[in-house]
Amino acid sequence: MKIAMIGTGYVGLVSGVCFSDFGHEVVCVDKDPRKIEMLERGEAPIFEPGLEALMSKNVEAGRLSFTLDLPSAIADADAVFIAVGTPTRRGDGHADLSYVMEAAQEIARAANHYIVIVTKSTVPVGTNRKVWQVVHEANPDLDFDVASNPEFLREGEAIDDFMQPDRVVVGVQNERAAKVMADIYRPLYLRELPIVTTDLESAEMIKYAANAFLATKITFINEIAALCERTGADVKEVSRGMGLDARIGNRFLDAGPGYGGSCFPKDTAALARTGQDYAVPMQITETVIRVNDEVRHRMVEKLRDLCNGSFNGKTVAVLGVTFKPNTDDMREAPALTIVPALVGGGAKVRVSDPKGRNEGEALLPGVQWVDDAYKAAQKADLLVILTEWNEFRALDLKRLARKMAHPRMADLRNIYTAEDARRAGFEAYDSIGRTGFSAAPDA
C-alpha cells in the first residue's frame, strides 16, 4: 500500500514510520522546511525512544521518505492520513479544526483518483463528516471515502503501542473504505490483534471517552491522596488495594501533581464543550478538569509549607519538568504551573531534566539548567521531584542531603519514603497521599 502522512508531529511521524515498518511505502508531508531537513538528515524533531533507529532503517529500505510537496505525496497514494494538530481553541474550549480542514482542502485540490482520507488527529464527533463535505465541495468529481482512525499512543512507549496495540479503532462509511483500512493494518490482523471497525461517530467518541476516563482515574486517586494525607492512610497501599480488583485495574492509579501532556487536557476540554453544544453536560469530565487544576495549586502550597511559608530567597532544585518520563514534551506539564510559582515567589530555581531543556528554556524563563540532580541540589533549601525519570529513582539521598543548605524534599511522584529521607539526613519530607515529617522553622 502507498500512504501519505500529512503532519510530522508526534502522531504523524510515529505512525508514518511504523506503517513503513509494516512494509508500506510511506511519504511524510510537512509545511515546515526545518522539520523536513532534519528528517532527511535522519534526525527526529521529537524525542521518542527507538524512533530515529526505526526511521533510518525504513529510509534505507526505500519505504519511507519526507517532502514539502503534498500533491506529489498523494499522486498515487491509496490512503492519505491527516495527522495535524487540534489544539484547544482559545476562549471556548473547542478543538481547533482549522489545520484539519486546511489539509482536507489541499487533498481535494491535489487528488485525481480514488483515495481514502483518514483522520488520525483527535477530533470531536462529527468532524469526519465535515471533512467529507469540505473535500466534496472543493472537488465534486473526486472519488473518495473518509475514515476515522484515532491514535492511542503513549509518549515514551509509542512504537510498542503502535506495533502491539490494545486495539485499533477504525470508523468507516462503507465496505470499500473498510477494505483499504484492513489492508493497511494487515500485519496486525495476521497477529489477531483487536481491530474495532465501526461507524465514524463511534470511532470519534471512543477516543474522547477513553482519554476522559483515564483522566478521571488519575484525578480520582489524587483526590483520595488528599484525603489520605488528612486521615493518615497511605495512598500507595490504597491504590494497590483498589488496583487488584479486576474491574478497576492498577493502571493510572499513581497519585501525583496532576495529568498533563498533549492529550488529556485538550481532550477533556473538547469533550466537555461537545457536551455543552449538545445540551448533555459532561459533569464528571467538567469536574475532572477543575480538580486537576486544583491539584497543581495544592502542590504549590505543599512546597510553600516546606519553605516555611515563603519562596522568597530560597534555592529550589527541581528534578524533571516534562509531563512524564521518556519524552521531551512539555505540553500542559505540571511544571508549567509549579515552577513559575516558585520563580514568581522569589525562589532561585535550578532544573535538571534529561530531555526537557530543549522546550523548557523557552517555557520556563528565569531558571538555571544543570546537568544532574547533585548539581541542582548544591546549597538548595528544597528538592522537588516532579517527573519520575529513571535517573531520579535511585539517587544517593545521603549525598543529596549533604549538598543542601536545608535538606528538605517534596517527592511529588512517591518514589521514596519518609523513612528513606529520614535515614539519609533530610530534615523534612513530603509526598502525595502519605505521611511525611516536618522540620523546625528556619532560624
C-alpha positions in Angstrom: 0.0 0.0 0.0 1.1 3.6 -0.6 0.4 6.0 2.2 0.8 9.8 2.5 1.0 11.1 6.1 0.2 14.8 6.5 2.0 16.2 9.5 5.3 15.1 11.1 4.4 15.9 14.7 4.2 13.2 17.3 1.3 11.3 15.9 2.1 11.7 12.3 5.8 10.8 12.5 5.4 7.8 14.7 2.5 6.5 12.6 4.3 7.1 9.4 7.5 5.4 10.5 5.6 2.4 11.9 3.5 2.0 8.8 6.6 1.9 6.7 8.0 -0.8 9.0 4.8 -2.8 8.2 6.1 -2.8 4.6 4.0 0.0 3.2 5.5 2.8 1.1 5.1 6.0 3.2 5.7 9.7 2.3 5.5 12.1 5.3 4.5 15.6 4.4 5.0 18.8 6.4 5.0 22.5 5.6 8.0 23.3 7.9 11.2 23.2 5.8 13.3 22.8 9.0 11.4 19.7 10.0 11.8 18.1 6.6 15.5 19.0 6.5 16.0 17.4 10.0 14.1 14.2 8.9 16.1 13.9 5.7 19.3 14.1 7.9 17.9 11.2 9.9 17.1 13.4 12.9 13.6 13.2 14.5 12.2 16.6 15.7 10.7 14.9 18.7 12.2 12.5 21.3 10.8 9.1 21.3 12.8 6.0 22.3 13.8 3.9 19.3 12.2 6.3 16.7 15.3 7.5 14.9 16.7 4.0 14.5 13.4 2.7 13.1 13.2 5.8 10.9 16.7 5.2 9.5 16.0 1.6 8.9 13.0 2.2 6.7 14.5 5.2 4.8 17.4 2.9 3.9 15.0 0.3 2.8 13.3 2.8 0.5 9.9 2.6 2.2 10.0 6.0 3.9 10.6 9.5 2.6 9.8 13.1 3.5 8.6 16.0 1.5 7.2 19.5 1.5 5.2 18.7 -1.7 1.7 17.4 -0.8 0.5 16.8 -4.4 3.4 14.6 -5.2 3.0 12.7 -2.0 -0.6 11.7 -2.7 -0.3 11.4 -6.5 -0.6 7.6 -6.4 -1.5 7.0 -2.7 -4.1 4.5 -1.6 -4.7 6.5 1.6 -3.8 9.8 3.0 -3.7 10.3 6.7 -4.4 13.7 8.3 -2.2 13.9 11.4 -2.1 17.6 12.2 -2.6 19.4 15.5 -6.0 20.0 17.0 -5.2 22.3 19.9 -7.7 23.7 22.3 -9.2 26.9 20.7 -8.8 30.0 22.8 -11.8 31.3 24.5 -14.4 28.4 24.1 -12.7 25.1 24.8 -13.4 23.7 21.3 -10.7 21.7 19.4 -9.3 23.9 16.7 -10.0 22.1 13.5 -8.6 24.7 11.1 -5.5 22.6 10.3 -7.6 19.5 9.7 -9.9 21.4 7.3 -7.0 23.1 5.5 -5.4 19.7 5.0 -8.7 18.3 3.6 -9.0 21.2 1.1 -5.4 20.6 -0.1 -6.0 16.9 -0.5 -9.2 17.7 -2.5 -7.3 20.1 -4.8 -4.5 17.6 -5.4 -6.2 14.2 -5.7 -7.4 12.8 -9.0 -8.1 9.1 -8.2 -9.9 7.1 -5.6 -8.4 7.7 -2.2 -9.3 7.1 1.4 -8.8 10.2 3.5 -8.1 9.1 7.1 -8.3 11.4 10.1 -5.6 10.3 12.5 -5.8 13.6 14.5 -8.1 13.6 17.6 -11.3 15.3 16.5 -14.7 15.8 18.0 -17.8 13.8 16.9 -19.0 14.9 13.5 -15.6 16.1 12.2 -15.1 13.3 9.7 -18.5 14.1 8.1 -17.4 17.7 7.9 -14.1 16.6 6.2 -16.2 14.7 3.7 -18.3 17.8 2.9 -15.2 20.0 2.6 -13.5 17.6 0.2 -16.7 17.1 -1.9 -17.3 20.8 -2.1 -13.7 21.5 -3.2 -13.6 18.7 -5.7 -17.2 17.3 -6.6 -15.8 14.9 -9.1 -13.3 13.2 -6.8 -14.0 9.5 -5.9 -13.1 9.2 -2.2 -14.1 7.9 1.2 -13.3 9.2 4.7 -12.3 7.1 7.7 -11.6 7.8 11.3 -8.6 6.1 12.9 -7.8 7.7 16.3 -4.4 7.1 17.8 -3.8 5.7 21.3 -0.1 6.2 21.6 1.6 6.8 24.9 4.6 9.1 24.7 7.7 7.2 25.6 6.1 3.9 24.6 4.6 4.9 21.2 6.4 2.4 19.0 5.4 -0.6 21.1 1.9 0.8 21.3 1.6 1.0 17.5 3.1 -2.4 16.9 1.3 -4.2 19.7 -1.8 -2.1 20.4 -4.5 -2.9 22.9 -6.8 -2.3 19.9 -7.0 -0.4 16.7 -10.2 1.7 16.1 -11.4 2.3 12.5 -14.5 4.2 11.6 -15.8 3.9 8.1 -18.8 4.7 5.9 -18.7 1.6 3.6 -17.0 -1.7 2.8 -14.7 -0.2 0.2 -13.1 2.0 2.8 -13.1 -0.8 5.3 -11.1 -3.0 2.9 -8.5 -0.3 2.4 -8.1 0.1 6.1 -7.9 -3.7 6.6 -5.1 -3.9 4.0 -3.2 -1.1 5.8 -3.5 -2.9 9.1 -3.0 -6.4 7.7 0.1 -7.2 9.8 -2.0 -6.7 12.9 -4.9 -8.7 11.6 -2.5 -11.6 10.9 -1.4 -11.4 14.5 -5.1 -11.5 15.6 -4.8 -8.2 17.5 -8.2 -6.5 18.2 -9.4 -4.3 15.3 -12.6 -2.4 16.1 -14.4 -1.4 12.9 -17.3 0.8 13.5 -19.0 4.0 12.2 -17.4 7.4 12.0 -19.1 8.9 15.0 -18.5 5.9 17.3 -14.8 5.9 16.4 -14.5 9.6 17.2 -16.3 9.2 20.5 -14.2 6.2 21.6 -11.1 8.3 21.6 -12.5 11.1 23.7 -14.3 8.7 26.1 -11.2 6.6 26.7 -9.0 9.7 27.4 -11.6 11.2 29.7 -12.0 8.0 31.6 -8.2 7.7 32.1 -8.0 11.4 33.2 -10.8 10.6 35.7 -8.9 7.7 37.2 -5.9 10.0 37.7 -7.9 12.8 39.2 -9.9 10.4 41.4 -6.7 8.9 43.0 -5.3 12.5 43.5 -8.5 13.4 45.5 -8.1 10.2 47.5 -4.5 11.1 48.1 -5.5 14.5 49.6 -7.9 12.7 52.0 -5.2 10.1 52.9 -2.9 13.0 54.0 -5.6 14.2 56.4 -6.5 10.7 57.7 -3.1 9.0 57.9 -3.8 6.5 55.2 -1.1 5.6 52.6 -2.3 6.3 49.1 0.1 3.7 47.6 -1.5 1.0 49.7 -4.9 2.3 48.8 -4.0 2.3 45.1 -2.7 -1.2 45.3 -5.8 -2.5 47.1 -8.0 -0.9 44.5 -6.0 -2.0 41.5 -6.1 -5.7 42.4 -9.8 -5.5 41.7 -10.0 -6.7 38.1 -13.0 -4.4 37.5 -10.7 -1.4 38.3 -7.2 -2.4 37.4 -3.9 -0.8 38.6 -3.0 1.5 35.7 -3.4 5.2 36.1 -3.8 5.0 39.9 -0.5 6.6 40.8 -1.0 9.8 42.8 0.9 12.8 41.6 0.8 16.5 40.7 -2.0 16.1 38.1 -2.2 15.0 34.5 -0.7 16.9 31.6 0.6 16.2 28.1 -0.8 16.7 24.6 -4.0 14.6 25.0 -5.8 14.6 28.4 -6.0 18.4 28.9 -7.3 19.2 25.4 -9.4 16.1 25.0 -11.3 16.6 28.3 -11.9 20.2 27.4 -13.2 19.3 24.0 -15.5 16.6 25.3 -16.9 19.0 27.9 -17.5 21.5 25.2 -19.2 19.0 22.9 -21.5 18.0 25.8 -22.5 21.7 26.2 -23.1 22.0 22.5 -25.5 19.0 22.5 -27.1 20.0 25.8 -25.8 16.9 27.5 -23.4 18.3 30.1 -20.4 16.1 30.8 -20.5 16.8 34.5 -17.9 14.2 35.6 -15.4 15.4 32.9 -16.0 19.1 33.9 -15.3 18.2 37.5 -12.1 16.3 36.5 -10.8 19.4 34.7 -11.5 21.6 37.7 -10.0 19.2 40.2 -6.9 18.7 38.1 -6.2 22.4 38.1 -6.7 22.5 41.9 -4.2 19.6 42.4 -1.5 21.7 40.8 -2.1 24.6 43.1 -2.2 22.3 46.1 1.3 21.2 45.1 2.5 24.8 45.1 1.1 25.2 48.7 2.8 21.9 49.7 6.1 23.3 48.5 5.5 26.7 50.2 4.9 24.9 53.5 8.2 23.1 53.2 9.8 26.6 52.7 8.2 27.8 55.9 5.6 29.9 54.1 7.6 31.7 51.6 9.7 31.0 48.5 11.5 34.4 48.7 15.2 34.0 48.9 15.1 30.2 48.8 17.0 28.0 46.4 14.9 25.2 45.0 16.1 22.2 42.9 13.5 20.8 40.6 14.1 17.3 39.1 12.1 16.7 36.0 9.8 19.1 34.1 8.4 17.1 31.2 4.9 15.9 31.8 6.1 12.3 32.0 9.4 10.5 31.6 10.8 9.3 28.3 9.6 12.3 26.4 10.7 15.9 25.8 7.1 17.0 25.7 6.2 20.0 28.0 2.6 20.5 26.9 0.4 21.1 29.9 3.1 19.7 32.2 2.5 20.4 35.9 5.9 22.1 35.9 4.4 24.9 33.9 2.3 25.8 36.9 4.6 24.9 39.7 8.0 26.3 38.5 6.6 29.8 37.6 5.0 29.9 41.1 8.4 29.2 42.6 10.2 31.9 40.4 7.3 34.4 40.9 7.6 33.8 44.7 11.2 34.9 44.7 13.0 31.5 44.6 16.2 30.7 42.7 15.3 27.6 40.8 17.7 25.0 39.3 16.3 22.4 37.0 17.6 19.1 35.9 15.7 17.1 33.2 17.3 14.5 30.8 15.2 15.8 27.8 13.2 18.8 28.9 15.7 21.6 28.3 15.0 21.9 24.6 11.4 23.1 25.1 11.8 24.1 28.7 14.2 27.0 28.2 11.5 29.0 26.4 8.7 27.9 28.6 10.4 28.3 31.9 12.3 31.6 31.9 14.3 32.6 34.9 15.6 29.1 35.9 19.1 27.7 35.8 19.5 24.4 33.9 22.1 21.9 35.3 23.3 18.5 34.2 22.3 16.3 37.1 20.4 16.2 40.4 23.5 16.7 42.6 24.4 19.9 40.9 20.8 21.1 41.2 20.9 20.3 45.0 24.0 22.3 45.8 23.2 24.7 48.7 19.4 24.2 47.9 16.7 24.7 50.5 14.3 22.3 48.9 14.5 19.4 46.4 11.4 18.8 44.3 10.9 15.5 42.3 8.4 16.4 39.6 8.9 13.8 36.9 9.8 10.2 37.6 12.7 9.7 35.2 14.7 6.6 35.9 17.7 8.7 36.7 15.8 10.0 39.7 14.6 6.6 41.1 17.9 5.5 42.7 19.5 8.8 43.9 22.1 8.8 46.6 19.9 10.6 49.1 22.7 11.0 51.7 24.8 12.7 49.1 22.0 15.0 48.2 21.2 15.8 51.8 24.9 16.7 52.5 24.9 19.1 49.5 21.8 21.0 50.5 21.7 24.1 52.8 18.4 22.8 54.2 17.8 19.1 53.2 14.1 19.1 52.5 12.3 17.0 49.9 9.0 17.2 48.1 8.6 13.9 46.4 5.7 14.5 44.1 5.9 11.1 42.5 6.2 9.0 45.6 9.5 7.5 44.5 10.9 7.4 48.0 9.5 7.1 51.5 9.6 9.2 54.6 11.9 6.6 56.2 14.3 6.7 53.2 14.6 10.5 53.6 14.9 10.5 57.4 17.7 7.9 57.3 19.5 9.9 54.6 19.6 13.0 56.8 16.7 15.0 55.4 15.1 17.3 57.9 11.7 17.4 56.1 9.9 15.2 53.6 6.5 15.4 52.0 4.9 13.3 49.2 1.4 12.7 47.8 -1.1 11.0 50.0 1.3 9.7 52.6 2.7 10.8 55.9 5.8 12.9 55.9 7.7 14.7 58.5 8.5 18.4 59.1 11.4 20.5 60.1 11.6 23.2 62.7 11.2 26.7 61.1 14.5 28.3 59.9 16.3 30.3 62.5 
